[in-house]
Amino acid sequence: MRVDYLTAIADRGYYKSEEILACHKASIVPLVPKSATSNAKADGRFDKSDFVYDRENDEHVCPAGGRR
């Protein structure tokens, strides 16, 4: 396929460093979301991705309204 580069799209099950490195070496741009490795949601807790950074007040906001 005589192209300068390719872009590959995959689901998070393919997020492995050796696979991503192989893509880069083959001039393929991989678009793969990071794996969700936290058990917080399964344990009924908030996950890191649930918190929002409030730049104006330089603090993080919890989904329950807590600030830190």
N, CA, C and O atoms as a Maestro MAE file, in Angstrom:
{
 s_m_m2io_version
 :::
 2.0.0
}

f_m_ct {
 s_m_title
 :::
 protein
 m_atom[272] {
  # First column is atom index #
  i_m_mmod_type
  r_m_x_coord
  r_m_y_coord
  r_m_z_coord
  i_m_residue_number
  s_m_chain_name
  s_m_pdb_residue_name
  s_m_pdb_atom_name
  i_m_atomic_number
  :::
  1 25 0.848 -1.176 0.000 1 A "MET " " N  " 7
  2 3 0.000 0.000 0.000 1 A "MET " " CA " 6
  3 2 0.884 1.226 0.000 1 A "MET " " C  " 6
  4 15 0.923 1.878 1.043 1 A "MET " " O  " 8
  5 25 1.500 1.566 -0.897 2 A "ARG " " N  " 7
  6 3 2.489 2.635 -1.005 2 A "ARG " " CA " 6
  7 2 2.026 3.957 -0.396 2 A "ARG " " C  " 6
  8 15 1.635 4.883 -1.106 2 A "ARG " " O  " 8
  9 25 2.080 4.024 0.931 3 A "VAL " " N  " 7
  10 3 1.726 5.235 1.665 3 A "VAL " " CA " 6
  11 2 2.858 5.563 2.624 3 A "VAL " " C  " 6
  12 15 3.662 4.693 2.960 3 A "VAL " " O  " 8
  13 25 2.925 6.808 3.064 4 A "ASP " " N  " 7
  14 3 3.973 7.216 3.989 4 A "ASP " " CA " 6
  15 2 3.701 6.736 5.408 4 A "ASP " " C  " 6
  16 15 4.630 6.435 6.157 4 A "ASP " " O  " 8
  17 25 2.424 6.666 5.774 5 A "TYR " " N  " 7
  18 3 2.070 6.202 7.119 5 A "TYR " " CA " 6
  19 2 0.647 5.656 7.113 5 A "TYR " " C  " 6
  20 15 -0.152 5.950 6.224 5 A "TYR " " O  " 8
  21 25 0.361 4.864 8.120 6 A "LEU " " N  " 7
  22 3 -0.978 4.317 8.325 6 A "LEU " " CA " 6
  23 2 -1.442 4.679 9.727 6 A "LEU " " C  " 6
  24 15 -0.622 4.908 10.616 6 A "LEU " " O  " 8
  25 25 -2.730 4.730 9.925 7 A "THR " " N  " 7
  26 3 -3.305 4.931 11.244 7 A "THR " " CA " 6
  27 2 -4.154 3.707 11.553 7 A "THR " " C  " 6
  28 15 -4.999 3.302 10.754 7 A "THR " " O  " 8
  29 25 -3.919 3.125 12.724 8 A "ALA " " N  " 7
  30 3 -4.684 1.951 13.150 8 A "ALA " " CA " 6
  31 2 -5.535 2.326 14.355 8 A "ALA " " C  " 6
  32 15 -5.049 2.980 15.278 8 A "ALA " " O  " 8
  33 25 -6.785 1.922 14.356 9 A "ILE " " N  " 7
  34 3 -7.700 2.183 15.463 9 A "ILE " " CA " 6
  35 2 -8.066 0.844 16.091 9 A "ILE " " C  " 6
  36 15 -8.441 -0.098 15.394 9 A "ILE " " O  " 8
  37 25 -7.951 0.770 17.424 10 A "ALA " " N  " 7
  38 3 -8.252 -0.477 18.121 10 A "ALA " " CA " 6
  39 2 -8.907 -0.190 19.456 10 A "ALA " " C  " 6
  40 15 -8.827 0.932 19.956 10 A "ALA " " O  " 8
  41 25 -9.559 -1.193 20.044 11 A "ASP " " N  " 7
  42 3 -10.161 -1.001 21.361 11 A "ASP " " CA " 6
  43 2 -9.112 -1.196 22.452 11 A "ASP " " C  " 6
  44 15 -7.991 -1.619 22.169 11 A "ASP " " O  " 8
  45 25 -9.471 -0.891 23.690 12 A "ARG " " N  " 7
  46 3 -8.509 -0.892 24.794 12 A "ARG " " CA " 6
  47 2 -7.902 -2.261 25.089 12 A "ARG " " C  " 6
  48 15 -6.903 -2.342 25.803 12 A "ARG " " O  " 8
  49 25 -8.468 -3.316 24.569 13 A "GLY " " N  " 7
  50 3 -7.888 -4.637 24.754 13 A "GLY " " CA " 6
  51 2 -6.548 -4.804 24.051 13 A "GLY " " C  " 6
  52 15 -5.802 -5.736 24.353 13 A "GLY " " O  " 8
  53 25 -6.238 -3.911 23.117 14 A "TYR " " N  " 7
  54 3 -4.974 -3.972 22.376 14 A "TYR " " CA " 6
  55 2 -3.942 -2.989 22.914 14 A "TYR " " C  " 6
  56 15 -2.895 -2.803 22.294 14 A "TYR " " O  " 8
  57 25 -4.210 -2.359 24.050 15 A "TYR " " N  " 7
  58 3 -3.264 -1.390 24.612 15 A "TYR " " CA " 6
  59 2 -2.134 -2.143 25.323 15 A "TYR " " C  " 6
  60 15 -2.200 -2.404 26.524 15 A "TYR " " O  " 8
  61 25 -1.106 -2.480 24.557 16 A "LYS " " N  " 7
  62 3 0.070 -3.177 25.086 16 A "LYS " " CA " 6
  63 2 1.302 -2.479 24.540 16 A "LYS " " C  " 6
  64 15 1.386 -2.210 23.342 16 A "LYS " " O  " 8
  65 25 2.257 -2.186 25.409 17 A "SER " " N  " 7
  66 3 3.422 -1.400 25.007 17 A "SER " " CA " 6
  67 2 4.188 -2.033 23.853 17 A "SER " " C  " 6
  68 15 4.650 -1.324 22.959 17 A "SER " " O  " 8
  69 25 4.330 -3.360 23.858 18 A "GLU " " N  " 7
  70 3 5.086 -3.995 22.767 18 A "GLU " " CA " 6
  71 2 4.361 -3.867 21.429 18 A "GLU " " C  " 6
  72 15 5.009 -3.757 20.388 18 A "GLU " " O  " 8
  73 25 3.041 -3.879 21.440 19 A "GLU " " N  " 7
  74 3 2.278 -3.721 20.208 19 A "GLU " " CA " 6
  75 2 2.352 -2.283 19.701 19 A "GLU " " C  " 6
  76 15 2.470 -2.048 18.498 19 A "GLU " " O  " 8
  77 25 2.283 -1.329 20.618 20 A "ILE " " N  " 7
  78 3 2.369 0.082 20.238 20 A "ILE " " CA " 6
  79 2 3.752 0.388 19.681 20 A "ILE " " C  " 6
  80 15 3.872 1.105 18.688 20 A "ILE " " O  " 8
  81 25 4.802 -0.146 20.310 21 A "LEU " " N  " 7
  82 3 6.163 0.047 19.820 21 A "LEU " " CA " 6
  83 2 6.328 -0.561 18.429 21 A "LEU " " C  " 6
  84 15 6.958 0.044 17.562 21 A "LEU " " O  " 8
  85 25 5.775 -1.738 18.212 22 A "ALA " " N  " 7
  86 3 5.848 -2.374 16.890 22 A "ALA " " CA " 6
  87 2 5.171 -1.511 15.833 22 A "ALA " " C  " 6
  88 15 5.654 -1.418 14.705 22 A "ALA " " O  " 8
  89 25 4.061 -0.882 16.189 23 A "CYS " " N  " 7
  90 3 3.379 0.014 15.259 23 A "CYS " " CA " 6
  91 2 4.280 1.193 14.895 23 A "CYS " " C  " 6
  92 15 4.427 1.532 13.721 23 A "CYS " " O  " 8
  93 25 4.875 1.808 15.902 24 A "HIS " " N  " 7
  94 3 5.750 2.955 15.646 24 A "HIS " " CA " 6
  95 2 6.914 2.565 14.737 24 A "HIS " " C  " 6
  96 15 7.269 3.309 13.823 24 A "HIS " " O  " 8
  97 25 7.500 1.412 14.985 25 A "LYS " " N  " 7
  98 3 8.624 0.943 14.157 25 A "LYS " " CA " 6
  99 2 8.199 0.686 12.719 25 A "LYS " " C  " 6
  100 15 9.013 0.792 11.801 25 A "LYS " " O  " 8
  101 25 6.936 0.351 12.517 26 A "ALA " " N  " 7
  102 3 6.409 0.085 11.175 26 A "ALA " " CA " 6
  103 2 5.758 1.324 10.559 26 A "ALA " " C  " 6
  104 15 5.080 1.225 9.536 26 A "ALA " " O  " 8
  105 25 5.960 2.494 11.179 27 A "SER " " N  " 7
  106 3 5.375 3.761 10.716 27 A "SER " " CA " 6
  107 2 3.850 3.733 10.707 27 A "SER " " C  " 6
  108 15 3.206 4.298 9.823 27 A "SER " " O  " 8
  109 25 3.289 3.065 11.710 28 A "ILE " " N  " 7
  110 3 1.837 3.018 11.885 28 A "ILE " " CA " 6
  111 2 1.494 3.840 13.123 28 A "ILE " " C  " 6
  112 15 2.104 3.659 14.177 28 A "ILE " " O  " 8
  113 25 0.526 4.737 13.003 29 A "VAL " " N  " 7
  114 3 0.090 5.547 14.139 29 A "VAL " " CA " 6
  115 2 -1.054 4.803 14.825 29 A "VAL " " C  " 6
  116 15 -2.144 4.698 14.263 29 A "VAL " " O  " 8
  117 25 -0.815 4.279 16.047 30 A "PRO " " N  " 7
  118 3 -1.884 3.548 16.735 30 A "PRO " " CA " 6
  119 2 -2.772 4.480 17.557 30 A "PRO " " C  " 6
  120 15 -2.270 5.318 18.306 30 A "PRO " " O  " 8
  121 25 -4.069 4.337 17.421 31 A "LEU " " N  " 7
  122 3 -5.033 5.082 18.232 31 A "LEU " " CA " 6
  123 2 -5.759 4.059 19.097 31 A "LEU " " C  " 6
  124 15 -6.722 3.424 18.666 31 A "LEU " " O  " 8
  125 25 -5.269 3.914 20.337 32 A "VAL " " N  " 7
  126 3 -5.783 2.892 21.244 32 A "VAL " " CA " 6
  127 2 -5.988 3.522 22.617 32 A "VAL " " C  " 6
  128 15 -5.032 4.066 23.171 32 A "VAL " " O  " 8
  129 25 -7.191 3.476 23.193 33 A "PRO " " N  " 7
  130 3 -7.393 4.032 24.527 33 A "PRO " " CA " 6
  131 2 -6.676 3.186 25.582 33 A "PRO " " C  " 6
  132 15 -6.569 1.967 25.452 33 A "PRO " " O  " 8
  133 25 -6.191 3.858 26.624 34 A "LYS " " N  " 7
  134 3 -5.531 3.136 27.719 34 A "LYS " " CA " 6
  135 2 -6.499 2.191 28.404 34 A "LYS " " C  " 6
  136 15 -7.702 2.440 28.478 34 A "LYS " " O  " 8
  137 25 -5.947 1.115 28.893 35 A "SER " " N  " 7
  138 3 -6.746 0.141 29.628 35 A "SER " " CA " 6
  139 2 -7.206 0.729 30.958 35 A "SER " " C  " 6
  140 15 -6.488 1.512 31.578 35 A "SER " " O  " 8
  141 25 -8.379 0.357 31.382 36 A "ALA " " N  " 7
  142 3 -8.887 0.765 32.690 36 A "ALA " " CA " 6
  143 2 -8.377 -0.263 33.700 36 A "ALA " " C  " 6
  144 15 -8.848 -1.400 33.722 36 A "ALA " " O  " 8
  145 25 -7.413 0.136 34.537 37 A "THR " " N  " 7
  146 3 -6.787 -0.821 35.449 37 A "THR " " CA " 6
  147 2 -7.250 -0.679 36.887 37 A "THR " " C  " 6
  148 15 -6.851 -1.473 37.739 37 A "THR " " O  " 8
  149 25 -8.064 0.293 37.172 38 A "SER " " N  " 7
  150 3 -8.520 0.514 38.539 38 A "SER " " CA " 6
  151 2 -9.755 -0.339 38.841 38 A "SER " " C  " 6
  152 15 -10.643 -0.486 38.001 38 A "SER " " O  " 8
  153 25 -9.796 -0.892 40.041 39 A "ASN " " N  " 7
  154 3 -10.977 -1.635 40.485 39 A "ASN " " CA " 6
  155 2 -11.929 -0.755 41.287 39 A "ASN " " C  " 6
  156 15 -12.892 -1.253 41.870 39 A "ASN " " O  " 8
  157 25 -11.668 0.533 41.317 40 A "ALA " " N  " 7
  158 3 -12.465 1.443 42.136 40 A "ALA " " CA " 6
  159 2 -13.952 1.357 41.809 40 A "ALA " " C  " 6
  160 15 -14.779 1.236 42.713 40 A "ALA " " O  " 8
  161 25 -14.296 1.419 40.537 41 A "LYS " " N  " 7
  162 3 -15.710 1.383 40.166 41 A "LYS " " CA " 6
  163 2 -16.349 0.062 40.579 41 A "LYS " " C  " 6
  164 15 -17.486 0.039 41.052 41 A "LYS " " O  " 8
  165 25 -15.622 -1.036 40.401 42 A "ALA " " N  " 7
  166 3 -16.149 -2.347 40.785 42 A "ALA " " CA " 6
  167 2 -16.362 -2.420 42.293 42 A "ALA " " C  " 6
  168 15 -17.248 -3.132 42.764 42 A "ALA " " O  " 8
  169 25 -15.549 -1.683 43.052 43 A "ASP " " N  " 7
  170 3 -15.665 -1.664 44.506 43 A "ASP " " CA " 6
  171 2 -16.653 -0.598 44.988 43 A "ASP " " C  " 6
  172 15 -16.824 -0.415 46.193 43 A "ASP " " O  " 8
  173 25 -17.308 0.110 44.050 44 A "GLY " " N  " 7
  174 3 -18.284 1.132 44.423 44 A "GLY " " CA " 6
  175 2 -17.671 2.467 44.778 44 A "GLY " " C  " 6
  176 15 -18.335 3.309 45.384 44 A "GLY " " O  " 8
  177 25 -16.399 2.684 44.411 45 A "ARG " " N  " 7
  178 3 -15.719 3.955 44.692 45 A "ARG " " CA " 6
  179 2 -15.555 4.746 43.405 45 A "ARG " " C  " 6
  180 15 -15.721 4.204 42.312 45 A "ARG " " O  " 8
  181 25 -15.229 6.031 43.532 46 A "PHE " " N  " 7
  182 3 -14.959 6.851 42.365 46 A "PHE " " CA " 6
  183 2 -13.590 6.486 41.807 46 A "PHE " " C  " 6
  184 15 -12.676 6.132 42.551 46 A "PHE " " O  " 8
  185 25 -13.463 6.578 40.494 47 A "ASP " " N  " 7
  186 3 -12.214 6.336 39.798 47 A "ASP " " CA " 6
  187 2 -11.531 7.679 39.539 47 A "ASP " " C  " 6
  188 15 -12.190 8.719 39.559 47 A "ASP " " O  " 8
  189 25 -10.234 7.669 39.300 48 A "LYS " " N  " 7
  190 3 -9.488 8.895 39.040 48 A "LYS " " CA " 6
  191 2 -10.125 9.706 37.911 48 A "LYS " " C  " 6
  192 15 -10.143 10.935 37.961 48 A "LYS " " O  " 8
  193 25 -10.641 9.024 36.907 49 A "SER " " N  " 7
  194 3 -11.235 9.723 35.767 49 A "SER " " CA " 6
  195 2 -12.530 10.448 36.124 49 A "SER " " C  " 6
  196 15 -13.005 11.273 35.343 49 A "SER " " O  " 8
  197 25 -13.107 10.158 37.282 50 A "ASP " " N  " 7
  198 3 -14.345 10.817 37.708 50 A "ASP " " CA " 6
  199 2 -14.100 12.209 38.281 50 A "ASP " " C  " 6
  200 15 -15.034 13.005 38.380 50 A "ASP " " O  " 8
  201 25 -12.867 12.511 38.657 51 A "PHE " " N  " 7
  202 3 -12.535 13.790 39.269 51 A "PHE " " CA " 6
  203 2 -12.210 14.821 38.190 51 A "PHE " " C  " 6
  204 15 -11.601 14.491 37.172 51 A "PHE " " O  " 8
  205 25 -12.617 16.061 38.414 52 A "VAL " " N  " 7
  206 3 -12.413 17.139 37.451 52 A "VAL " " CA " 6
  207 2 -11.522 18.197 38.089 52 A "VAL " " C  " 6
  208 15 -11.718 18.585 39.241 52 A "VAL " " O  " 8
  209 25 -10.534 18.658 37.316 53 A "TYR " " N  " 7
  210 3 -9.643 19.712 37.823 53 A "TYR " " CA " 6
  211 2 -10.265 21.075 37.564 53 A "TYR " " C  " 6
  212 15 -10.644 21.393 36.437 53 A "TYR " " O  " 8
  213 25 -10.366 21.879 38.622 54 A "ASP " " N  " 7
  214 3 -10.877 23.249 38.550 54 A "ASP " " CA " 6
  215 2 -9.666 24.170 38.521 54 A "ASP " " C  " 6
  216 15 -9.087 24.477 39.564 54 A "ASP " " O  " 8
  217 25 -9.288 24.607 37.339 55 A "ARG " " N  " 7
  218 3 -8.078 25.409 37.163 55 A "ARG " " CA " 6
  219 2 -8.170 26.750 37.904 55 A "ARG " " C  " 6
  220 15 -7.193 27.209 38.495 55 A "ARG " " O  " 8
  221 25 -9.339 27.363 37.865 56 A "GLU " " N  " 7
  222 3 -9.514 28.680 38.491 56 A "GLU " " CA " 6
  223 2 -9.205 28.634 39.989 56 A "GLU " " C  " 6
  224 15 -8.588 29.555 40.523 56 A "GLU " " O  " 8
  225 25 -9.635 27.558 40.672 57 A "ASN " " N  " 7
  226 3 -9.404 27.427 42.110 57 A "ASN " " CA " 6
  227 2 -8.239 26.505 42.443 57 A "ASN " " C  " 6
  228 15 -7.956 26.273 43.618 57 A "ASN " " O  " 8
  229 25 -7.557 25.973 41.424 58 A "ASP " " N  " 7
  230 3 -6.414 25.076 41.581 58 A "ASP " " CA " 6
  231 2 -6.735 23.921 42.530 58 A "ASP " " C  " 6
  232 15 -6.024 23.683 43.506 58 A "ASP " " O  " 8
  233 25 -7.824 23.209 42.220 59 A "GLU " " N  " 7
  234 3 -8.223 22.076 43.047 59 A "GLU " " CA " 6
  235 2 -8.982 21.052 42.210 59 A "GLU " " C  " 6
  236 15 -9.461 21.355 41.117 59 A "GLU " " O  " 8
  237 25 -9.082 19.853 42.732 60 A "HIS " " N  " 7
  238 3 -9.836 18.791 42.079 60 A "HIS " " CA " 6
  239 2 -11.216 18.684 42.728 60 A "HIS " " C  " 6
  240 15 -11.362 18.859 43.938 60 A "HIS " " O  " 8
  241 25 -12.227 18.392 41.901 61 A "VAL " " N  " 7
  242 3 -13.595 18.298 42.389 61 A "VAL " " CA " 6
  243 2 -14.074 16.853 42.247 61 A "VAL " " C  " 6
  244 15 -14.015 16.261 41.169 61 A "VAL " " O  " 8
  245 25 -14.538 16.316 43.342 62 A "CYS " " N  " 7
  246 3 -15.071 14.956 43.405 62 A "CYS " " CA " 6
  247 2 -16.494 14.969 42.849 62 A "CYS " " C  " 6
  248 15 -17.183 15.981 42.975 62 A "CYS " " O  " 8
  249 25 -16.957 13.869 42.234 63 A "PRO " " N  " 7
  250 3 -18.339 13.816 41.744 63 A "PRO " " CA " 6
  251 2 -19.365 14.042 42.852 63 A "PRO " " C  " 6
  252 15 -20.495 14.442 42.569 63 A "PRO " " O  " 8
  253 25 -18.995 13.794 44.096 64 A "ALA " " N  " 7
  254 3 -19.896 14.020 45.227 64 A "ALA " " CA " 6
  255 2 -19.837 15.459 45.719 64 A "ALA " " C  " 6
  256 15 -20.538 15.817 46.665 64 A "ALA " " O  " 8
  257 25 -18.993 16.304 45.078 65 A "GLY " " N  " 7
  258 3 -18.927 17.712 45.425 65 A "GLY " " CA " 6
  259 2 -17.763 18.102 46.313 65 A "GLY " " C  " 6
  260 15 -17.554 19.288 46.567 65 A "GLY " " O  " 8
  261 25 -17.005 17.135 46.787 66 A "GLY " " N  " 7
  262 3 -15.836 17.451 47.614 66 A "GLY " " CA " 6
  263 2 -14.753 18.146 46.790 66 A "GLY " " C  " 6
  264 15 -14.627 17.920 45.586 66 A "GLY " " O  " 8
  265 25 -13.984 18.985 47.457 67 A "ARG " " N  " 7
  266 3 -12.899 19.722 46.789 67 A "ARG " " CA " 6
  267 2 -11.608 19.542 47.542 67 A "ARG " " C  " 6
  268 15 -11.587 19.471 48.771 67 A "ARG " " O  " 8
  269 25 -10.540 19.469 46.795 68 A "ARG " " N  " 7
  270 3 -9.226 19.327 47.424 68 A "ARG " " CA " 6
  271 2 -8.166 19.900 46.537 68 A "ARG " " C  " 6
  272 15 -6.987 19.876 46.889 68 A "ARG " " O  " 8
  :::
 }
 m_bond[271] {
  # First column is bond index #
  i_m_from
  i_m_to
  i_m_order
  :::
  1 1 2 1
  2 2 3 1
  3 3 4 2
  4 3 5 1
  5 5 6 1
  6 6 7 1
  7 7 8 2
  8 7 9 1
  9 9 10 1
  10 10 11 1
  11 11 12 2
  12 11 13 1
  13 13 14 1
  14 14 15 1
  15 15 16 2
  16 15 17 1
  17 17 18 1
  18 18 19 1
  19 19 20 2
  20 19 21 1
  21 21 22 1
  22 22 23 1
  23 23 24 2
  24 23 25 1
  25 25 26 1
  26 26 27 1
  27 27 28 2
  28 27 29 1
  29 29 30 1
  30 30 31 1
  31 31 32 2
  32 31 33 1
  33 33 34 1
  34 34 35 1
  35 35 36 2
  36 35 37 1
  37 37 38 1
  38 38 39 1
  39 39 40 2
  40 39 41 1
  41 41 42 1
  42 42 43 1
  43 43 44 2
  44 43 45 1
  45 45 46 1
  46 46 47 1
  47 47 48 2
  48 47 49 1
  49 49 50 1
  50 50 51 1
  51 51 52 2
  52 51 53 1
  53 53 54 1
  54 54 55 1
  55 55 56 2
  56 55 57 1
  57 57 58 1
  58 58 59 1
  59 59 60 2
  60 59 61 1
  61 61 62 1
  62 62 63 1
  63 63 64 2
  64 63 65 1
  65 65 66 1
  66 66 67 1
  67 67 68 2
  68 67 69 1
  69 69 70 1
  70 70 71 1
  71 71 72 2
  72 71 73 1
  73 73 74 1
  74 74 75 1
  75 75 76 2
  76 75 77 1
  77 77 78 1
  78 78 79 1
  79 79 80 2
  80 79 81 1
  81 81 82 1
  82 82 83 1
  83 83 84 2
  84 83 85 1
  85 85 86 1
  86 86 87 1
  87 87 88 2
  88 87 89 1
  89 89 90 1
  90 90 91 1
  91 91 92 2
  92 91 93 1
  93 93 94 1
  94 94 95 1
  95 95 96 2
  96 95 97 1
  97 97 98 1
  98 98 99 1
  99 99 100 2
  100 99 101 1
  101 101 102 1
  102 102 103 1
  103 103 104 2
  104 103 105 1
  105 105 106 1
  106 106 107 1
  107 107 108 2
  108 107 109 1
  109 109 110 1
  110 110 111 1
  111 111 112 2
  112 111 113 1
  113 113 114 1
  114 114 115 1
  115 115 116 2
  116 115 117 1
  117 117 118 1
  118 118 119 1
  119 119 120 2
  120 119 121 1
  121 121 122 1
  122 122 123 1
  123 123 124 2
  124 123 125 1
  125 125 126 1
  126 126 127 1
  127 127 128 2
  128 127 129 1
  129 129 130 1
  130 130 131 1
  131 131 132 2
  132 131 133 1
  133 133 134 1
  134 134 135 1
  135 135 136 2
  136 135 137 1
  137 137 138 1
  138 138 139 1
  139 139 140 2
  140 139 141 1
  141 141 142 1
  142 142 143 1
  143 143 144 2
  144 143 145 1
  145 145 146 1
  146 146 147 1
  147 147 148 2
  148 147 149 1
  149 149 150 1
  150 150 151 1
  151 151 152 2
  152 151 153 1
  153 153 154 1
  154 154 155 1
  155 155 156 2
  156 155 157 1
  157 157 158 1
  158 158 159 1
  159 159 160 2
  160 159 161 1
  161 161 162 1
  162 162 163 1
  163 163 164 2
  164 163 165 1
  165 165 166 1
  166 166 167 1
  167 167 168 2
  168 167 169 1
  169 169 170 1
  170 170 171 1
  171 171 172 2
  172 171 173 1
  173 173 174 1
  174 174 175 1
  175 175 176 2
  176 175 177 1
  177 177 178 1
  178 178 179 1
  179 179 180 2
  180 179 181 1
  181 181 182 1
  182 182 183 1
  183 183 184 2
  184 183 185 1
  185 185 186 1
  186 186 187 1
  187 187 188 2
  188 187 189 1
  189 189 190 1
  190 190 191 1
  191 191 192 2
  192 191 193 1
  193 193 194 1
  194 194 195 1
  195 195 196 2
  196 195 197 1
  197 197 198 1
  198 198 199 1
  199 199 200 2
  200 199 201 1
  201 201 202 1
  202 202 203 1
  203 203 204 2
  204 203 205 1
  205 205 206 1
  206 206 207 1
  207 207 208 2
  208 207 209 1
  209 209 210 1
  210 210 211 1
  211 211 212 2
  212 211 213 1
  213 213 214 1
  214 214 215 1
  215 215 216 2
  216 215 217 1
  217 217 218 1
  218 218 219 1
  219 219 220 2
  220 219 221 1
  221 221 222 1
  222 222 223 1
  223 223 224 2
  224 223 225 1
  225 225 226 1
  226 226 227 1
  227 227 228 2
  228 227 229 1
  229 229 230 1
  230 230 231 1
  231 231 232 2
  232 231 233 1
  233 233 234 1
  234 234 235 1
  235 235 236 2
  236 235 237 1
  237 237 238 1
  238 238 239 1
  239 239 240 2
  240 239 241 1
  241 241 242 1
  242 242 243 1
  243 243 244 2
  244 243 245 1
  245 245 246 1
  246 246 247 1
  247 247 248 2
  248 247 249 1
  249 249 250 1
  250 250 251 1
  251 251 252 2
  252 251 253 1
  253 253 254 1
  254 254 255 1
  255 255 256 2
  256 255 257 1
  257 257 258 1
  258 258 259 1
  259 259 260 2
  260 259 261 1
  261 261 262 1
  262 262 263 1
  263 263 264 2
  264 263 265 1
  265 265 266 1
  266 266 267 1
  267 267 268 2
  268 267 269 1
  269 269 270 1
  270 270 271 1
  271 271 272 2
  :::
 }
}
